[in-house]
Structures are given as structure tokens and as C-alpha cells.
Amino acid sequence: MNEQPERSNWPAHASRNPRGGGKGSSTSFALLRALVILMFGILTLQLINMQLIKGDEYERRVAINALREVPLSPARGLILDRNMQPLVQNSARFSVAVVPGDLPEHGESAVYSTISSVVDIPASEIESMVRIGRANQDEFSPVVIKVDIGRDPALELLELEPHAPGLAILVEPTREYSAGSALSHVLGYVGPLSAEEYADSDGYLFKDSIGKNGIELNYEDILRGELGRKLVEVDATGREIKTIDEDRPLDGSNLVLSIDLDLQKHVAEVLSQHTDDSESAAAVVMDVNTGEVLAMVSRPTFDNNMFASPLSQEALSGLLEAPGKPLLNHVLSEQFPPGDTFKMIVAGAALQEGVARPDTIITNKGYITVRNELDPNVVYIYPDRHALGPLDFSAGLAQSSNVYSYYLAGGKSDEGFIGLGPDRVARYAQAFGFGNPTGIDVPGESAGMVPDASWKESTVGDPWTLGDTYDMGIGQGYLGATPLQVLRAMCAIANGGRLVTPHLLKEVRDNHGSLLSSPEIAETEPLPVDASNLDIIRQAMRRSVTEGVTKNANVSGIAVAGNSGVAEFGAKLQDGKRATHGWFAGFAPYDNPEVAVVVFTEQGNGSDDASPAASQILDFYFHGPRLAAQPQVIGQ
Amino acid sequence: MIVDRRAIKHLDLLLIATAIALVIYGGLLIYSASLPTYPGGLSLGHPVVKQGVFAILGLGVMATAAWVDYRAFGQAAVALYLVAIALLILVLAVGEPVYGSTRWFTIAGQQIQASEIAKLLIIIVLARFLADRQQQMRDIRVFITSLAIVIPAAFLVLIEPDMGTAIVFGAIWVGMVLMAGAPVRYVAVLVGLVVAMIPFAALAVFGEYQRDRLVNWIDPSSDPLGGGFAILQSEIGIGSGGLLGQGWTEGTQTQFHFVQTSSTDYIFSVVGEEMGFVGAMVLFALYVLLLFRGIRIASMTEDSFGRLLATGIVVMILFQVFINIAVNIRLLPVTGIPMPFVSQGGSSLLMLFAAVGLLEGIALRHKRLEF
């Protein structure tokens, strides 16, 4: 195309243009200028609307945008023993993590190998963990590489942190139980909130811990405290820039327990000497007047510090499946036949109901017979351990005679002896606290079992028989009680007839040690047994230690009153006998009762293991560790 | 082809000064927007330093473009057109996607936005074509052919995808054919057709990227952390600026990273938040001055090629500024387009200084017969 004629033609062309040549052009430029003004006018109008009219509203949204409320977790309350010895401490758990968004663009592997050199995880494994973390969460959420790396590696990594961008040491609060396994059933443990717990409870963050068992669970509300919050300025990735306002969290209060840590440890030690790890065993020491629990041990035990770090599935199932059920608190979560210890209750009922008097003589031939109600030719024999001959009331109890208790509970109609009968035995058993939870402040309590005729018919399907009454009279058959229930009944006998509520919490104090509150002790319920009748029972229990079957519970210098015995359970063994539980239940001093003790051994015998254990426990309680270390004086 | 000494008096110094003022204003905004990522102040590699280097290079490009007779570029129209199309195809083939859009390729460590260069080349080509057919503008075939020059370029840009630049191509064509004397009704019918097709195109052609952006514009809070986050945060930032703004480097939306790409596509949100309404008006005034100087040059020149070239450049800058700001203040759907002279970006800055150089070249030679 030739340009020259084009250019020379321009004015001519312009005049031919309907918009009017040069003049038309200037109109076009005027229109273009108008377009510029129009377009900037539109932008200006919108800006006036946004900045000048609605500016305040946007400013508020900016404030919401850049300010974030961060919740602050309170420090959990501590737990102390009655002598202010700490039973748990809050300590820090260190975990190493990587924040992918902070990693250097080149040289990620240097960071990985730094971590690898301290925590002993291959760098390649760290790399793949970070890759997975990156895919599943945002860039600035830390990817935890190893939990609970320990204090020294954490300090080492902290020093390396400035040179390894992306490396993060996470510090999380954790509970450290100083007494470990000696108190694990009492204190319980804390653990991460489950989804349900999180949904059901206010004032928790999802990463928080909550009491899962024992005192930690029961007094969660007191130990927990209240969340605080702080208002921080954050950037778009949520990283804190500065704190605007802070509302400190309210730390949890401290609990002072009635537990005596030294006694507790001694009881645990004594119990371990008399049982092995595969058997259940339990021992409790309680103030007879107040119900304060001084020591409470269940065996086999576990170390509740295990729950401070996430527990592996194997470790957990190991605990759940181990013989003797270590996670279960045998003191109160499981019921056993109370055996001979129940004879005290039957005896108290018999005196109160006039079934027997202190001078009631019953001849013990070594067994008692019962004829089958339908077929008189069938005779059942209910045995005793020894043929003790004629026994008065006190001797019957002191020797823990089965036959004597058979008479008291079921009577002997062919001899004209009227017994209590099943209803009255059950009524008195309930009055002594059997068949109902004691109300102790440790969760997971079993109610035990006080059977009666209608229960048996509906559950077992058979009618109640005289034999059932005899079994119940010696604490066997369908009767079930926790060691704690047995101990509570023993306290009632010792303190003259008041049924106390066992408890562990003595005081609530703030973290400066000031007393905040003492729990209200539940009203004790009076027993329907006269004090004079309980006096007779106590005499008999003292006699049992001095000259009866409980001799091995003797403590030099202290008048112990008690009852030891066995409770049969399970099927008959090859020698025709059954396996037995060992029991001791008693109190001391006899003339002014102070503490009561119960010892239970699953595969045991009252006089051989439960009684000596009780003796050692009481010796320690009254004489302290120095004397208790001396050899036992057996017998009188 | 060399400029006569006496013509130097025709150099539009105000135009150059305005362009430099815009670059300096932009430098302040880029510095503020870069503060979260570059808290240590200026250093080699700092975006402001890079921008300054490109501005100085740009002045050189401008001088060259002004010195060389702009008509020479018109002579090379066919070659320039082939270069423009080749660049746009090349970027689709070898470019690296950023935020889901393939607009850049890297040469010697420098990111080049192909459409920036193509835009200016297409303006030159179109100016030459229309100037040659000044008397035939009523001929529908000329009209259609001029459209056919722009369509391939606009289409290649659209599939990057870069809706904003495609619209700028359309605006350049409309402005230039009208200036060349094409009947208004032709343009009106065509624009009407395009507008009527938008809903169908949105459903069928644009793909998820453009549709999402359309939805984000209509209700950005429906997706505050996804693609809509950027526009919502930009809007909040601008609104909160009020009359005088939060102060330079004091805007929390910018400084705490709420606004993304705040030194490029969303740089107006920094103006709005930190400089306020007054700061925005200063910016508008600079642009209006720049554009009016451009229109003045277009209107002065008696050469139809120069006149159309200047018009194309003015329309390009006008629409680019308008679209960029309109997106920031939610008058248009989200489409990433840099703010001329102000946004961080080397290829854009060089192209704009070349455009200013062309305008100056036209100004220097506006009286052909000056001896």
C-alpha cells in the first residue's frame, strides 16, 4: 500500500466523512475525553460510596479481620496428700514438629537431618511425614514428628531452632504422678477429650486433657479451672503479631486428700509381699469416725504416668487383658463373696432381733444337715472347718464358726432354734451398707449384691431354700460385696453404730495454699443395732485376734480387733475343696477405735496372708516405719 | 527519520513527568505491600529496586521509541503481527501457570507477560491497517477484516485465561475503528451481539475459572477463604481507608497479608486502605492528566496512522486502569490485570514506556512539513 497518496488525501477524505472531517475528529476527541471523565467518574462514585459513606462499617470489619480471640488453658489443680506431699505435678511434655510453611525454599533436607540427628528418626521418614501433613492441613499447622522426646533432646533442638526454620518444639502440659503405680487407682489419670466429651462439656479446647478416672475424673470441675482468653492481632495466616488484651485463665484449685502417702506406699508394699501380680488384691485403711480414707491399694496395679503420652494399642490391650485386671480398682469396682467377715453382721442382727444372746450355746459337730424339702431321704451337708464342740456367742464369732452362723441365719427347726431368716439377714445387710454404693468420691463403684427370694426366683429361676439362707449367713452364695463395703460395715461396728461415707477429699485449697472449702461430710446413718450389742461383737472380734482365728493380725502394743476368714468361690477343685478368697476386716485400738482395715486377697486365706498383711499395715500406722521394719511377733 | 532539533520543543514533558510520577507513586505502594515479605528494607532483589531498574530501562526504551520515526513501525506491520501471535502461542506452549493462568514465560530469569507486548504490537498493526483504509471505513469488509486482525490475539489471551486483557483488546479495537470513522451502528450491532452472548459464553466457553470468578464477584463472602477471599479482603481494605487512609505502611489488610497479590493486581487496595479517598483522587488525577495528554497528541497530529496509534494507546491505558480498579472495588468480576505504571511488573512497565515513547514520537512529528 502506498502511503503518500493516502496522506495527501487525508483532508479530502475528512471532508467526505459524514461526521465532518477535522471538525468531526475534534468531536471524536471530545467524546474520548468525555469517556475518560465518565469512567473515572464511575470509579469515584463507587469510592465515595465505599470509603466516605460506608467507611465506618468496613473499618469494623477490618478490626474483626485482624483481631483474633485466642483461648488460654488454665493450669490444672494439684493433688496433695494429707501431709501436703504432692501426689501429682504439672510438667511439660516436649514434642518436635515441623511447620511446612516456615521451611526454607531450598534446604528442607538440612532441617530434616538436624531433627533426625537428635530424635533418631530417618530424615526420609520425616520428609514423608511432612508431605502427608502438608496434604492434609494448612501450611502453618505444625506436623508432629515425635511426641514426648524428653527434656534434654528438646533443649538441644531449641538451641538449633534459629538455624533450622520450620523446626518447632511444642510444649504441652502433662501430669506427672510422683507415686506412680502406688496411687494409680486412687488418682486415675487424664487424657485427651473424646469427641463426645468435647461436645458435652463447656470450657474445653479440643486439645485439652480431661480427667479419665479416679480423683482426676471425680473432681474434674475443681481441678480444671476456667479458660482465659487473649485478644491478639494476627496476620492472614493466623500468626500472632501482638497481644491487645488478655484475660488470664483461672487456674484449677488444689485438692488435699485424706490419703497418707507414706502409709499408702507401705500398704502397697505389704500387699505385694503377700500376693503375686496375677491375682487381684485390695487393702484399705479408713478413719472409723470420719470415713476418711488413709490408704487405698488395689493390685495388680499400673503406672498412670503411662497415660501421659498417647498409649499404643498394644500397651492398652496389654493392660486390659492382663491377669488380675490391673486397670480395675478391686477395692470398689468388683464384688466378691464377703465370707467370714459377714458373720459380724449376722451376729449383730441376731443379738438385736433376740435370736441369740451372749450365752446362747450351739454345739458345733463340724457340719449341719438339711433335709430336702420334697424328698426327706436326701440330706445336704453344710460343713464347717473344724468340729469345735459347744460354743457360746463370743467363741462362735472368735473361732469364726460356720455352724454358729448357720443357726443364727437359718435356724434349726428340728432343734427348735428359730433363725433370722433370709429377709431379716438381707435387711440388716442393707442397714450395714451392703447392696448399695458407699458413695465414695472415686468413680466406678459397684453396688454389690444382697439377694432375696424374689431376686433369686426372677434371676436364677429357682425358689429360695434354707440352704441359701445358710450360705448367706456365712457370707457366701449369692451375696456380693466390695472390700470397701466390708470396711465400711467394720467402721460402723467400731464407732458404735454410725455408717460413715468413705471419702478421700479433705480440703480444697488455692495455689497459695489458702483453704477454699472442706467437703461437707454426708450425715452418718445410725445402725438399727444397739450400742451394747455392737459392744459384744467388738469383744468377740478382739477375742478372735487374741485367741481365735485372727491371731496373725496381732500387733505388739496395739489391741487389734478383727476377723479373718475365707470365702469360697468357683467350682470344686480336684481335692473336693473350692478356691478361696482371703479376708481380714478389723479395727484398732480395740478400746478406742481409730482406724479400720480391710485386706482382700483373691487367691488367699485370711489367716495366712490377709491377717499378717493387716498386722503389718496397722503396725506401720501406729508405730511408723522404724518399728514396722522389725520382724513380726506372731501369736500371743 | 531522525527528529529535527527544532521539533524538540514539541516534546510533551508533562506526559513524561506524569508517567514518572505514577511509577514513583507505584514504588511507594509496592514498598508498603512488600513490607511483610521484605521487612529488612531495600536491598538488591527488593521489588521496589527491581521496579526502579525497569523504570530506568523503560526510560531508555521510551527515548528509543520516540527517536525512531513511529511510521517505521507501521511499515513493519505484517512482521509485528506475526511476532504478536507467535508470542501468544509460545506462552501457551511453554509458559508457567500462575494462579491457574498461563500468562508468563521466563527469559533469562525474567518473567515476561506475552500479552503486554502483544497489546502494543496489535495497536500498531491495527493503526496501520485502518490508516490505509481511511476512505473505505463504511465498507463492511474492511470493518470485518479489522475485527479479524484482533480476534486471534484476543482469543489466545482469553484461553490463557486472561479475560481482562481480552476485554482490553476489544476496547482498543472499538476505540480505533470508531476513531477511523467506522459507522457507529456497525460497532453497536457487534457490541450488542457480544453482550447478548455473554451468558451463553459464561456457561459454555469460559470454563470453571471464569465462572467461579463471576460468582465470586457477585457474592465473595460465599467463599471467604477460597478465590473470593482476595476480592473480599481488597474491598474491606479499600472501604476501611476512609477519607485519608490508615497511613502509608499502616494498613492492616495489606500488612497482615489479608490482601493477596497486593503489589500487582490488587495494588489499588493498598491505595484505598493506606492513602484513602484523597490518595485515590491523586492517582485518578495523574491518570486523567496522562490520558488527556495522550488525547491531545492524537488530536494534534495530522497523520492518520499516528492519530490512530495514539488513540489505541490511550484506550488501552484507560481500559486497563478502569478494569483494574473496578475489580478492586467490586464493579466488575475478578480478573487479574495490572495497573499501568503502578503495579509491580517489568514487561508491563517496559511496554508502557514504549507506548509513551510512541506518543512522544508522534508529538515530535505532528507537523510533517516543519523544516
Chai-1 contact restraints between the chains, C-beta under 6 A:
chainA,res_idxA,chainB,res_idxB,connection_type,confidence,min_distance_angstrom,max_distance_angstrom,comment,restraint_id
A,M1,B,D132,contact,1.0,0.0,6.0,A-B,restraint_1
A,W10,B,S304,contact,1.0,0.0,6.0,A-B,restraint_2
A,H13,B,Q134,contact,1.0,0.0,6.0,A-B,restraint_3
A,H13,B,Q135,contact,1.0,0.0,6.0,A-B,restraint_4
A,N17,B,G181,contact,1.0,0.0,6.0,A-B,restraint_5
A,S28,B,M179,contact,1.0,0.0,6.0,A-B,restraint_6
A,F29,B,I295,contact,1.0,0.0,6.0,A-B,restraint_7
A,F29,B,S299,contact,1.0,0.0,6.0,A-B,restraint_8
A,L32,B,I295,contact,1.0,0.0,6.0,A-B,restraint_9
A,R33,B,I295,contact,1.0,0.0,6.0,A-B,restraint_10
A,V36,B,L291,contact,1.0,0.0,6.0,A-B,restraint_11
A,V36,B,L318,contact,1.0,0.0,6.0,A-B,restraint_12
A,M39,B,F322,contact,1.0,0.0,6.0,A-B,restraint_13
A,F40,B,F284,contact,1.0,0.0,6.0,A-B,restraint_14
A,F40,B,V288,contact,1.0,0.0,6.0,A-B,restraint_15
A,L43,B,I325,contact,1.0,0.0,6.0,A-B,restraint_16
A,Q46,B,I329,contact,1.0,0.0,6.0,A-B,restraint_17
A,Q46,B,L331,contact,1.0,0.0,6.0,A-B,restraint_18
A,L47,B,F277,contact,1.0,0.0,6.0,A-B,restraint_19
A,L47,B,A280,contact,1.0,0.0,6.0,A-B,restraint_20
A,M50,B,I238,contact,1.0,0.0,6.0,A-B,restraint_21
A,M50,B,G239,contact,1.0,0.0,6.0,A-B,restraint_22
A,Q51,B,G241,contact,1.0,0.0,6.0,A-B,restraint_23
A,Q51,B,G242,contact,1.0,0.0,6.0,A-B,restraint_24
A,Q51,B,F277,contact,1.0,0.0,6.0,A-B,restraint_25
A,L52,B,F277,contact,1.0,0.0,6.0,A-B,restraint_26
A,K54,B,G239,contact,1.0,0.0,6.0,A-B,restraint_27
A,G55,B,G239,contact,1.0,0.0,6.0,A-B,restraint_28
A,G55,B,G242,contact,1.0,0.0,6.0,A-B,restraint_29
A,Y58,B,I236,contact,1.0,0.0,6.0,A-B,restraint_30
A,Y58,B,G239,contact,1.0,0.0,6.0,A-B,restraint_31
A,Y58,B,S240,contact,1.0,0.0,6.0,A-B,restraint_32
A,E59,B,S240,contact,1.0,0.0,6.0,A-B,restraint_33
A,R61,B,I236,contact,1.0,0.0,6.0,A-B,restraint_34
A,V62,B,I236,contact,1.0,0.0,6.0,A-B,restraint_35
A,V62,B,S240,contact,1.0,0.0,6.0,A-B,restraint_36
A,V62,B,T252,contact,1.0,0.0,6.0,A-B,restraint_37
A,N65,B,F258,contact,1.0,0.0,6.0,A-B,restraint_38
A,A66,B,T252,contact,1.0,0.0,6.0,A-B,restraint_39
A,A66,B,F256,contact,1.0,0.0,6.0,A-B,restraint_40
A,D235,B,F256,contact,1.0,0.0,6.0,A-B,restraint_41
A,D235,B,H257,contact,1.0,0.0,6.0,A-B,restraint_42
A,A236,B,F256,contact,1.0,0.0,6.0,A-B,restraint_43
A,A236,B,H257,contact,1.0,0.0,6.0,A-B,restraint_44
A,A236,B,F258,contact,1.0,0.0,6.0,A-B,restraint_45
